[in-house]
Structure formats: structure tokens, C-alpha cells
Amino acid sequence: MKLKPYTGLEIDGFILGDRLHKGGFATIWDVTHPDHTLPMVMKVPSITDGFDGPTIVGFEVEQMIMPRLSGPHVPKIIAIGDFAVMPYLVCERIAGTPLSNRFLATPVALDEAVLLATRMAKAVHDLHRQHVVHLDLKPENFLEKADGHLVVIDFGLSRHDQLPDLLAEEFEIPMGTYPYIAPEQVLHQRDDLRSDVFALGAMLYELVTGKPPFGKPERLADVKPRLWQRPKPPRTLIEECPEWLQEIILRALETDPKDRYQSAAQFLFDLRHPDQVTLTERAQRLTDDALSLRVKRWWRGRSLERFDTPPAMTAQIEKAPIIMVAVDLSPDMEALADRLLLSARRMLIIQPDARIACTNVVKTKRVGLDSALDADGNHIHVARLVALRDWASRLDLPEERMTCAVLEGPDPAAVLVDYARHNHVDHILIGARGSSSARRFLGSVSSQVVAEAPCSVSVIRLPQADHNAVTETEIEAGGMI
């Protein structure tokens, strides 16, 4: 490194302005370039004459990973500087404030905590889909934009599933921010996206209770007890914390990764559907663990060398997908509903850890339903939900892996597509009614979903001998739309 950064330095056409931030590992500078009108900053590692191995390698990691990332949750990379002269990263300047500002006055209102956790999980899921596990998630590493979007920064400890892990190759010490580090990171495991799920749970715990779940350890020796200790149940600290929220938090903070949410998408799904969170012993917990249980967990944890090796990151995401099934509940479509059930069961054989989101759409006018009651005086939405749950029960899945939602809207296909996009659905199963000349001319719900869905779609049909053409009047009166 021949140059040191200073105000007025020109390098590769970039001119350094004011120093905006000085951290332990890098400085951030305002920077301009005649060929770029986008507001930019330059990050330069703080390399001294001491032991700077982790700083240098961490910056190399950022230079490898960040150009491969895109989307609204990461800064756009403009240029990279070589170590031979002065290493740097130039990226767009994010007009936002550190999320850590929100943590200065915790606890926050429960609805605010859930909203922030939802935004964090959405950003992290976007990283995971791009083969990156961050491994140093903390409030300081999120920037909150004016529109509410969160941008993730500081990828110096990250791991890309398709690139060499330089940090693992050169160092054998746990790396991360101790209040949020996952137990497997304590054991030097850097290949599990569920480590980020643990950090999300830790931050949500802090937002809700006002305290980090494991305190603020400053030494590695104080972090190792995370292999056997469990945090105080949030409801013992905040009485108004609902059971469903405690369930989500404690599930994300499970010691063994296999007991946590298997992806940020599943964590996100439960945050968005609190009425469908399956409550377990975690939700009821109101006391610390009994001494006998603490001793048992300590005995097991003290000799633990590693957790089971997870599959590759892509496989982890694909292993725990969200499969949405759009079910037509009209009486004349029972055979098609049965065929959908069979298809869903087959998909569960291929994806045994998948989560199933069962949906049905009540078609409304632009201003809402004509009436909330059907001709027999039954509440339409409630009746559909009961029928949908009855259909879903035949999948024989644990409750925590299955949700049922009756949606409403004037355009059923658009409602289904919006649901899939909002909940990061990985695959849609939808039935197609019989064909007719009118449907071929006007189009169908299934064809519109296929055209507009943000994920893969499987359209299920009955064998031709099993159904007859239906009229558009029958379609309008049916159980899907």
C-alpha cells in the first residue's frame, strides 16, 4: 500500500473529499469523479505496521463479494482499487441513517419492532438468494433509507457460497460481533445461512426487551456459554409481548441450527402472519431453565466440537422453500382439488422441509364484497377458511409448516401473484379448470398467474376424460373466484 488516503488525494480519477467516518478497520471518504454523477463514498482499509491480517483479508473478501451483489438492499459498487497502490471500494452513497439509531432507546413499540425485523429479514433473504451469508449482522450494518428500505453494509466477514472462504483458510478464530454471533460461529463454522437467522432473532429480542439476549460480552470466553445457555423468555421482561412473538424470537435463537428457522424467508413469513404462528413450549416459557436442564445442556455443549455440516447455501434455500397452493373450493372442482392435493404431496417428497401456504381467493367488486354472507347466511370468508383448512389437513403436515389464507380482491390472479411476491414464495401450484372457447378468448386465472408470477408455477389439470367444459357463469360463481 503505497498511498494513504487524505482530503484532496486523486487516485484513478477519484478525488477524495471530507473523511466521513473512521472505524477500527477502515475509513470512509466523500469522493467525486468527473465521469460519475452519482453521490459516492470510498472505503479504505486502515492498514498499519501491526498485525493487520484480518483487516487485509476482510477487505479482500469485500472486494470479491460486493461486485457480485445487486438489488435495493446493497450499495452499488463503482470501482475497486488494487492493494499495490491503495486498496479501496467506491460505492454509491446511501442517503440513510444507521439502524443502530433505533436501538438507542429500546425497547420500542411491539409493532415497530416487528416492522423493523420484517425489513431486516427481507434484506437478508435477498443476500442469501445471491449466495451470500453475512455473518456479522448487527444494527450498525443496516442503513435505513427514507422510504423504509434497509441496505446491508460491511461484508468483510461474509461468505460467498461459490467463492473461496479466505477468512476460514487463513484464520482459526471465531469472527463476528459477540452480542449477535451464532453458536456455530463460536465453533468456527462459517457456512450456514442460519447464522444470520440467529442474528436477526437477537436483534428482534433487543428491540422487544431493550436488552441483548446474551448481554454484551467482550471476550470470546464469555461467548462460549452460548453453546448451552438459553436467553430469558422475552415475556418475563416485557409482559405485553404476545406468545406468537416470543415463539418467533426463541425459535430464531435456538442453539442448534436445525432447530431454528431454516431460512430468513421462513422467519419473515411468520412475522407477516402472526395469526398463523404455531405455538410450542417456547411461547409458554415464563421462567429460566431448571437447574437439571441447565446442567444437561452445559454437559452437552462444553464438549461440542461442531454442529452438523449444512448443505451448500443454495441447497439450504431450496431445501426449505415456501410452496403456495391455490385451491379451488367450488363443489364442481372437488376432483381438481384432490389432484392438487396429490401434486402437493408429491412435491413434499422432493422437498420434505418445504412450508405449504394454502390459499383461496374470494372475488370481490372494486369496492368490496356485495355481502359478507352467502345465500345460506354463512359468512363467506369464514366458510372458505374452514373448507381450506379441512383440505390442508389432508396433507398431514405439522402446524408450523402449514398456513391457510383466504384472500380477497377483484382480480384473483393479481391477488395470488401479489401474495406470492409479498411472501417470497418459491413455487406455486394452481389448478386449471376445463377449457372453453370463452376461456381461450378471455384468458384464465392460471394463465395470468403463470405470466406474472415471480417464481416457478405448476399448473395442474385433470385428465380430459375427468372433466367437461364449464361456462364463464360457473367460473364466476365458483370457489376460487
NORFEN-V139849 format. One record per pair of residues at least 24 apart in sequence whose C-alpha atoms are under 10 Angstrom apart, sorted by the first residue. I is the first residue (numbers start at 1). J is the second residue. D is the distance in whole Angstrom. If there is no record, write none. Layout:
BEGIN
i	j	d
I	J	D
I	J	D
END
This chain:
BEGIN
i	j	d
1	47	8
1	48	10
1	82	9
1	83	6
1	84	6
1	85	5
1	86	5
1	87	7
2	83	9
2	84	7
2	85	5
2	86	6
2	87	10
3	83	10
3	84	9
3	85	6
3	86	5
3	87	9
4	44	9
4	45	10
4	46	9
4	47	9
4	85	9
4	86	7
4	87	10
5	29	9
5	42	10
5	43	10
5	44	7
5	45	10
5	46	10
5	86	8
5	87	10
5	88	10
7	31	9
11	81	9
11	85	9
11	86	9
12	79	9
12	80	10
12	81	8
14	40	10
14	42	9
14	79	10
14	90	9
15	42	10
16	41	9
16	42	8
17	41	9
17	42	10
19	43	10
22	46	9
24	55	9
25	52	9
25	54	9
25	55	6
25	56	9
25	58	9
25	59	9
25	156	10
26	55	8
26	59	9
26	88	10
27	88	10
28	88	10
28	89	10
28	90	10
29	90	9
30	90	10
30	93	8
31	90	8
31	91	10
31	92	10
31	93	9
32	90	10
36	78	9
38	78	10
38	91	9
38	92	7
38	93	8
39	91	9
39	92	6
39	93	5
39	94	8
39	95	9
40	75	10
40	76	9
40	77	9
40	78	8
40	90	7
40	91	6
40	92	4
40	93	4
40	94	8
41	77	10
41	78	10
41	89	8
41	90	6
41	91	6
41	92	6
41	93	5
41	94	9
42	78	10
42	79	9
42	80	9
42	81	10
42	87	10
42	88	6
42	89	6
42	90	4
42	91	7
42	92	9
42	93	9
43	80	10
43	81	10
43	87	9
43	88	5
43	89	5
43	90	6
43	91	8
44	81	9
44	86	8
44	87	6
44	88	5
44	89	7
44	90	9
45	86	9
45	87	7
45	88	7
45	89	9
46	87	10
47	87	10
53	167	10
53	170	9
53	171	9
54	156	9
54	157	9
54	166	10
54	167	8
54	170	9
54	171	8
54	175	10
55	156	8
55	157	10
56	83	9
56	87	9
56	156	9
57	156	8
57	157	9
57	165	10
57	166	7
57	167	7
57	170	8
57	171	10
58	154	10
58	155	8
58	156	4
58	157	6
58	158	8
58	166	8
58	167	7
59	83	10
59	87	8
59	88	8
59	89	9
59	154	9
59	155	8
59	156	6
59	157	9
60	87	9
60	88	10
60	155	10
60	156	8
60	166	8
60	167	10
61	155	7
61	156	6
61	157	7
61	158	7
61	159	8
61	160	9
61	163	9
61	164	9
61	165	8
61	166	7
61	167	8
62	88	10
62	89	8
62	153	10
62	154	8
62	155	5
62	156	5
62	157	8
62	158	8
62	159	10
63	87	9
63	88	8
63	89	7
63	155	9
63	156	9
64	155	10
64	156	10
64	160	9
64	163	8
64	164	10
65	131	10
65	132	8
65	155	8
65	156	9
65	158	8
65	159	8
65	160	7
65	162	10
65	163	8
66	91	10
66	132	10
66	153	9
66	154	9
66	155	7
66	156	10
66	158	10
66	160	10
67	91	10
68	130	8
68	131	10
68	132	10
68	160	9
69	126	10
69	127	8
69	130	7
69	131	9
69	132	9
70	126	9
70	127	9
70	130	8
71	123	10
71	126	8
71	127	9
71	130	10
71	151	10
72	123	8
72	126	9
72	149	8
72	150	8
72	151	7
72	152	9
73	119	10
73	120	10
73	122	9
73	123	6
73	124	8
73	125	10
73	126	7
73	127	8
73	142	9
73	143	9
73	144	10
73	149	7
73	150	6
73	151	4
73	152	6
73	153	9
74	123	8
74	126	9
74	127	8
74	142	10
74	143	10
74	150	8
74	151	5
74	152	5
74	153	7
74	154	10
75	151	7
75	152	8
75	153	7
94	143	8
94	144	9
94	145	7
94	151	8
95	143	8
95	144	8
95	145	6
95	146	8
96	142	9
96	143	6
96	144	5
96	145	4
96	146	6
96	147	9
96	148	9
96	149	9
96	150	9
96	151	9
97	140	9
97	142	8
97	143	5
97	144	5
97	145	7
97	146	9
97	150	10
97	151	10
98	139	7
98	140	6
98	141	7
98	142	6
98	143	4
98	144	6
98	145	9
98	150	9
98	151	9
98	152	10
99	138	9
99	139	5
99	140	6
99	141	8
99	142	5
99	143	6
99	144	6
99	145	10
99	150	8
99	151	10
100	138	8
100	139	4
100	140	5
100	141	8
100	142	8
100	143	9
100	144	9
101	139	8
101	140	8
101	143	10
101	144	10
102	139	8
102	144	10
102	207	8
103	139	7
103	140	10
103	203	9
103	206	8
103	207	7
103	210	8
103	211	10
104	207	10
104	210	9
105	207	9
105	210	8
106	206	7
106	207	6
106	208	7
106	209	7
106	210	4
106	211	8
107	204	10
107	205	9
107	206	7
107	207	5
107	208	5
107	209	5
107	210	4
107	211	8
107	238	9
108	206	9
108	207	6
108	208	6
108	209	8
108	210	8
109	207	8
109	208	7
109	209	10
109	241	10
110	204	10
110	207	8
110	208	6
110	209	10
110	238	10
110	240	9
110	241	7
110	242	9
110	245	9
111	208	9
112	207	9
112	208	9
113	203	9
113	204	7
113	205	9
113	206	9
113	207	6
113	208	6
113	209	10
114	204	8
114	207	9
114	208	9
114	245	9
114	268	10
114	271	7
114	272	9
115	148	10
115	204	10
115	271	8
115	272	9
116	144	10
116	148	9
116	149	10
116	150	9
116	203	10
116	204	8
116	207	9
117	200	7
117	201	8
117	203	8
117	204	6
117	205	10
117	207	9
117	267	9
117	268	8
117	271	8
118	200	10
118	204	10
118	264	10
118	265	10
118	267	9
118	268	6
118	269	9
118	270	9
118	271	6
118	272	7
119	144	10
119	148	8
119	149	7
119	150	6
119	151	10
119	268	9
120	144	10
120	149	9
120	150	7
120	151	9
120	152	9
120	200	7
120	203	10
120	204	10
120	264	9
120	268	9
121	150	10
121	196	9
121	197	8
121	200	7
121	201	10
121	263	9
121	264	6
121	265	7
121	266	9
121	267	7
121	268	6
121	269	9
121	271	9
122	149	9
122	150	9
122	264	7
122	265	7
122	267	9
122	268	7
122	269	10
122	422	10
122	423	10
122	424	9
123	149	8
123	150	7
123	151	7
123	152	7
123	264	9
123	265	10
124	150	10
124	151	9
124	152	8
124	193	10
124	196	8
124	197	9
124	200	9
124	263	10
124	264	7
124	265	9
124	268	10
125	193	9
125	196	9
125	197	9
125	263	8
125	264	5
125	265	6
125	266	9
125	267	10
125	268	9
125	317	9
125	424	9
126	264	9
126	265	9
126	424	10
127	152	9
127	160	10
127	193	10
127	264	10
128	160	9
128	161	9
128	193	7
128	194	10
128	196	9
128	263	9
128	264	8
128	265	9
128	313	8
128	314	8
128	316	10
128	317	8
129	265	10
129	313	9
129	314	7
129	317	7
129	318	10
130	160	8
130	161	9
130	162	10
130	313	9
130	314	9
131	159	8
131	160	6
131	161	5
131	162	7
131	163	9
131	193	9
131	312	9
131	313	6
131	314	6
131	317	9
132	158	7
132	159	6
132	160	5
132	161	6
132	162	9
132	163	10
132	191	10
132	192	10
132	193	8
132	313	8
132	314	9
133	157	9
133	158	6
133	159	5
133	160	7
133	161	8
133	190	8
133	191	8
133	192	7
133	193	5
133	194	9
133	195	8
133	196	7
133	197	10
133	313	8
134	158	4
134	159	7
134	160	9
134	176	10
134	190	10
134	192	10
134	193	8
134	195	9
134	196	7
134	199	10
135	159	7
135	175	8
135	176	7
135	177	9
135	180	9
135	181	8
135	182	9
135	185	8
135	190	7
135	191	9
135	192	9
135	193	8
135	194	10
135	195	7
135	196	6
135	197	10
135	198	10
135	199	8
136	175	8
136	176	5
136	177	6
136	178	9
136	180	8
136	181	7
136	182	10
136	195	9
136	196	8
136	199	8
137	176	8
137	177	8
137	180	7
137	181	8
137	195	9
137	196	7
137	197	9
137	198	9
137	199	6
137	200	7
137	202	10
137	203	9
138	176	9
138	177	7
138	178	10
138	179	9
138	180	7
138	181	9
138	196	10
138	199	7
138	200	8
138	202	9
138	203	7
139	180	10
139	199	10
139	200	10
139	203	7
157	190	9
158	190	8
158	191	10
159	190	7
159	191	7
159	192	9
159	193	9
159	313	10
160	190	10
160	191	9
160	313	9
161	191	8
161	192	10
161	193	10
161	312	7
161	313	6
161	314	8
162	312	9
162	313	9
162	314	10
165	190	9
165	191	9
173	220	9
174	220	8
175	220	10
177	216	10
177	217	9
177	218	9
178	214	9
178	215	9
178	216	7
178	217	6
178	218	7
178	219	8
178	220	8
178	222	9
178	223	7
178	224	10
179	203	9
179	212	7
179	213	8
179	214	6
179	215	6
179	216	5
179	217	6
179	218	9
179	223	8
180	212	8
180	213	9
180	214	8
180	215	10
180	216	9
180	217	10
180	223	10
180	253	10
181	214	10
181	223	8
181	226	9
182	223	9
182	226	8
182	227	9
182	253	8
182	254	9
182	255	8
182	256	9
182	257	9
183	223	8
183	224	8
183	225	9
183	226	6
183	227	5
183	228	9
183	253	9
183	254	9
183	255	6
183	256	8
183	257	9
183	301	10
183	306	9
183	307	9
184	226	9
184	227	8
184	255	8
184	256	8
184	257	8
184	304	10
184	305	9
184	306	7
184	307	7
184	308	10
185	224	10
185	306	9
186	220	8
186	221	10
186	223	7
186	224	7
186	225	10
186	226	8
186	227	8
186	305	10
186	306	9
187	224	9
187	227	9
187	304	8
187	305	7
187	306	6
187	307	8
188	305	9
188	306	8
189	306	7
189	307	8
189	308	10
189	309	9
189	310	10
191	309	8
191	310	7
191	311	9
191	312	8
191	313	7
192	257	8
192	262	10
192	263	10
192	309	8
192	310	6
192	311	8
192	312	8
192	313	7
192	316	8
193	257	9
193	262	8
193	263	7
193	264	8
193	310	9
193	312	9
193	313	7
193	314	10
193	316	8
193	317	9
194	252	9
194	253	10
194	256	10
194	257	6
194	258	9
194	259	10
194	260	7
194	261	7
194	262	6
194	263	6
194	264	8
194	310	9
194	313	10
194	316	9
195	252	9
195	253	10
195	257	8
195	260	10
195	262	10
195	263	10
196	252	9
196	263	9
196	264	8
197	251	10
197	252	6
197	253	8
197	254	10
197	257	9
197	260	8
197	261	7
197	262	8
197	263	7
197	264	6
197	265	10
197	266	10
197	267	8
197	268	10
198	249	9
198	250	9
198	251	9
198	252	5
198	253	5
198	254	8
198	255	9
198	257	8
198	260	8
198	261	9
198	264	10
199	252	8
199	253	8
200	249	9
200	252	7
200	253	9
200	264	8
200	267	9
201	248	8
201	249	5
201	250	7
201	251	8
201	252	5
201	253	6
201	254	9
201	260	10
201	261	10
201	267	9
202	231	10
202	249	8
202	250	9
202	252	8
202	253	7
203	249	9
204	245	10
204	248	9
204	249	7
204	252	10
205	231	9
205	232	10
205	233	9
205	234	7
205	245	10
205	246	9
205	248	10
205	249	6
205	250	9
205	252	10
205	253	9
206	234	9
208	234	7
208	235	10
208	237	9
208	238	8
208	240	10
208	241	8
208	245	9
208	246	10
208	249	10
209	233	10
209	234	6
209	235	8
209	236	9
209	237	6
209	238	6
209	239	10
209	241	9
210	234	10
210	237	9
210	238	9
211	237	9
213	249	10
213	250	10
213	253	9
224	301	9
224	302	8
225	298	8
225	301	8
225	302	8
226	254	10
226	255	7
226	298	10
226	301	9
227	254	10
227	255	6
227	256	8
227	297	8
227	298	8
227	300	9
227	301	5
227	302	7
227	303	10
227	304	8
228	254	10
228	255	7
228	256	10
228	293	10
228	294	8
228	295	9
228	296	9
228	297	5
228	298	5
228	299	8
228	300	7
228	301	5
228	302	8
228	304	10
229	254	10
229	255	8
229	289	9
229	294	7
229	295	10
229	297	7
229	298	8
229	301	9
230	254	8
230	255	8
230	288	8
230	289	8
230	294	9
230	297	9
231	288	8
231	289	9
232	285	9
232	286	8
232	287	7
232	288	6
232	289	9
233	282	8
233	283	8
233	284	9
233	285	6
233	286	6
233	287	7
233	288	7
233	289	10
234	283	10
234	285	9
234	286	8
235	283	9
235	284	9
235	285	8
235	286	7
235	287	9
236	285	9
236	286	6
236	287	7
236	288	9
237	286	9
242	274	10
242	283	8
243	274	10
243	277	9
243	278	10
243	279	7
243	280	9
243	282	8
243	283	5
243	284	7
243	285	9
244	270	9
244	271	9
244	273	10
244	274	6
244	275	8
244	276	9
244	277	6
244	278	8
244	279	6
244	280	9
244	282	9
244	283	6
244	284	10
245	270	9
245	271	8
245	274	8
245	277	9
245	279	10
245	283	8
246	279	9
246	282	7
246	283	5
246	284	8
246	285	9
247	277	8
247	278	8
247	279	6
247	280	7
247	281	8
247	282	5
247	283	5
247	284	8
247	285	9
248	274	9
248	277	8
248	278	9
248	279	9
248	282	9
248	283	8
249	282	9
249	283	9
250	282	6
250	283	8
250	285	10
251	280	10
251	282	7
251	283	9
255	301	9
255	307	10
256	306	10
256	307	7
256	308	9
257	307	8
257	308	9
257	310	9
258	307	9
258	308	9
258	310	9
261	320	9
262	316	8
262	317	8
262	319	8
262	320	6
262	321	9
262	353	9
262	354	10
263	316	8
263	317	6
263	318	10
263	319	9
263	320	7
263	321	9
264	317	9
265	317	9
265	320	9
265	321	8
265	322	8
265	423	8
265	424	7
265	425	9
265	426	10
266	320	8
266	321	8
266	322	8
266	354	10
266	355	8
266	401	9
266	423	9
266	424	9
266	425	10
268	423	8
268	424	9
269	322	9
269	355	10
269	357	10
269	403	10
269	422	9
269	423	6
269	424	8
269	425	9
270	400	9
270	403	10
270	423	10
272	422	9
272	423	8
273	403	9
273	405	9
273	423	10
275	403	9
276	399	9
276	400	8
276	401	10
276	402	8
276	403	6
276	404	8
276	405	9
277	399	8
277	400	7
277	401	9
277	402	9
277	403	8
278	398	9
278	399	6
278	400	5
278	401	9
278	402	9
278	403	9
279	399	9
279	400	8
280	400	9
317	354	10
317	426	10
318	351	8
318	353	9
318	354	9
318	426	8
319	350	9
319	351	6
319	352	8
319	353	6
319	354	7
319	355	10
320	351	7
320	352	8
320	353	5
320	354	5
320	355	7
320	426	9
321	351	8
321	352	10
321	353	8
321	354	5
321	355	6
321	356	9
321	424	9
321	425	7
321	426	6
321	427	8
322	351	10
322	353	9
322	354	6
322	355	5
322	356	6
322	357	7
322	401	9
322	402	10
322	420	9
322	423	8
322	424	7
322	425	5
322	426	5
322	427	7
322	428	9
323	347	9
323	348	9
323	351	10
323	354	7
323	355	6
323	356	5
323	357	6
323	358	8
323	402	10
323	420	9
323	424	10
323	425	6
323	426	6
323	427	5
323	428	6
323	429	7
323	456	10
323	457	10
324	355	8
324	356	6
324	357	5
324	358	6
324	359	7
324	402	10
324	403	9
324	404	10
324	416	9
324	419	9
324	420	7
324	423	10
324	424	10
324	425	6
324	426	8
324	427	6
324	428	5
324	429	6
324	430	8
324	457	9
325	356	7
325	357	6
325	358	5
325	359	6
325	360	9
325	392	10
325	404	10
325	416	10
325	427	9
325	428	6
325	429	5
325	430	6
325	431	9
325	457	10
325	458	10
326	357	9
326	358	6
326	359	5
326	360	6
326	361	8
326	388	10
326	405	10
326	406	10
326	413	10
326	416	8
326	428	7
326	429	6
326	430	5
326	431	7
326	446	9
326	480	8
327	358	7
327	359	6
327	360	5
327	361	8
327	388	8
327	391	9
327	392	10
327	406	10
327	429	9
327	430	7
327	431	7
327	479	8
327	480	7
328	359	9
328	360	7
328	361	8
328	388	9
328	430	9
328	431	7
328	432	9
328	433	9
328	478	8
328	479	5
328	480	4
328	481	8
329	360	8
329	361	9
329	384	8
329	387	7
329	388	7
329	391	9
329	478	7
329	479	4
329	480	6
329	481	10
330	384	10
330	474	10
330	475	9
330	477	8
330	478	5
330	479	4
330	480	7
330	481	9
331	478	8
331	479	7
332	433	10
332	467	9
332	470	10
332	474	9
332	478	8
332	479	9
333	431	9
333	432	10
333	433	8
333	434	10
333	462	10
333	467	9
333	478	8
333	479	8
333	480	9
335	461	10
335	462	8
335	466	8
335	467	9
336	430	10
336	431	7
336	432	8
336	433	8
336	434	10
336	460	8
336	461	7
336	462	6
336	463	10
336	466	9
336	467	9
337	391	8
337	430	9
337	431	8
337	460	9
337	461	10
337	462	10
338	391	9
338	394	10
338	462	10
339	431	8
339	460	7
339	461	8
339	462	7
339	463	10
340	429	7
340	430	7
340	431	7
340	459	9
340	460	7
340	461	9
340	462	9
341	391	8
341	392	8
341	394	8
341	395	7
341	429	10
342	394	10
342	395	9
343	429	8
343	430	10
343	458	9
343	459	10
343	460	8
344	392	10
344	395	8
344	428	10
344	429	8
345	394	9
345	395	7
345	396	9
345	397	10
347	427	10
347	429	10
348	395	9
348	397	10
353	401	8
354	401	7
354	402	9
354	426	10
355	397	9
355	398	10
355	399	10
355	400	8
355	401	5
355	402	6
355	403	8
355	425	10
355	426	10
356	392	9
356	395	9
356	397	9
356	399	10
356	400	10
356	401	6
356	402	5
356	403	6
356	404	9
356	425	10
356	427	10
356	428	10
357	392	9
357	401	8
357	402	6
357	403	5
357	404	6
357	405	8
357	420	10
357	423	10
357	425	9
357	428	9
358	385	10
358	388	7
358	389	8
358	391	9
358	392	7
358	402	7
358	403	6
358	404	5
358	405	6
358	406	8
358	428	10
358	429	10
359	384	10
359	385	9
359	388	7
359	389	10
359	392	10
359	403	8
359	404	6
359	405	5
359	406	6
359	407	7
359	416	8
359	419	9
359	430	10
359	480	9
360	384	7
360	385	8
360	387	10
360	388	7
360	404	8
360	405	7
360	406	5
360	407	6
360	408	8
360	412	9
360	415	10
360	416	9
360	479	8
360	480	6
360	481	8
361	405	9
361	406	6
361	407	5
361	408	5
361	409	7
361	410	9
361	411	9
361	412	6
361	413	9
361	415	8
361	416	8
361	479	8
361	480	5
361	481	6
362	406	7
362	407	6
362	408	5
362	409	7
362	410	8
362	411	10
362	412	8
362	415	10
362	478	9
362	479	7
362	480	6
362	481	5
363	407	9
363	408	6
363	409	5
363	410	5
363	411	7
363	412	6
363	415	10
363	476	8
363	477	9
363	478	9
363	479	9
363	480	8
363	481	5
364	408	6
364	409	5
364	410	5
364	411	8
364	412	9
364	481	8
365	408	10
365	409	7
365	410	5
365	411	9
366	409	8
366	410	6
366	411	9
367	409	9
367	410	9
368	408	8
368	409	7
368	410	8
369	408	9
369	409	9
369	410	9
380	406	10
381	405	10
381	406	7
381	407	8
381	408	9
382	406	9
384	479	8
384	480	10
406	480	10
407	480	10
408	481	9
409	481	9
410	481	9
411	445	9
411	481	8
412	444	10
412	445	7
412	446	10
412	448	10
412	449	9
412	480	8
412	481	6
413	444	8
413	445	5
413	446	7
413	447	9
413	448	6
413	449	6
413	450	9
413	451	10
413	452	9
413	453	9
413	480	10
413	481	9
414	445	9
414	448	8
414	449	7
414	452	8
414	453	9
415	449	9
416	445	9
416	446	10
416	448	10
416	449	7
416	452	10
416	453	8
417	448	9
417	449	6
417	450	9
417	451	10
417	452	7
417	453	5
417	454	7
417	455	9
418	449	10
418	452	9
418	453	8
418	454	9
419	453	10
420	449	10
420	453	7
420	454	7
420	455	8
421	453	7
421	454	6
421	455	8
422	454	10
424	454	8
424	455	9
425	453	10
425	454	8
425	455	7
425	456	9
426	454	8
426	455	6
426	456	7
426	457	9
427	453	9
427	454	9
427	455	6
427	456	5
427	457	6
427	458	8
428	453	8
428	454	10
428	455	7
428	456	6
428	457	5
428	458	6
428	459	8
429	456	9
429	457	6
429	458	5
429	459	6
429	460	7
430	457	8
430	458	6
430	459	5
430	460	6
430	461	9
431	458	8
431	459	6
431	460	5
431	461	6
431	462	9
431	480	10
432	459	6
432	460	6
432	461	5
432	462	8
433	460	9
433	461	7
433	462	8
433	467	8
433	468	9
433	469	8
433	470	8
433	475	9
434	461	8
434	462	8
434	463	10
434	464	8
434	466	10
434	467	6
434	468	6
434	469	5
434	470	6
434	471	9
434	475	10
435	464	10
435	467	9
435	468	8
435	469	5
435	470	7
435	471	9
436	468	9
436	469	6
436	470	7
436	471	7
436	472	9
437	469	9
437	471	9
437	472	10
438	470	10
438	471	8
438	472	7
439	469	10
439	470	9
439	471	8
439	472	7
439	475	10
442	472	10
444	475	10
445	480	9
445	481	9
END
